[in-house]
């Protein structure tokens, strides 16, 4: 049976609570995971939406 390779993007928040940040960083250490760190808290997708989009769009383009 063929293997399916899935790439994953994790965007971490610089000012996330320590436990949440540690969990996100643990995900980022897994194989085939690309990680980006952006300013903000857990709501960084609301606070810095253009920066989040700037991280996601190139990842999606490469993943096709």
Order of alpha helices (4+ residues) and beta strands (2+ residues): beta-alpha-beta-alpha-alpha
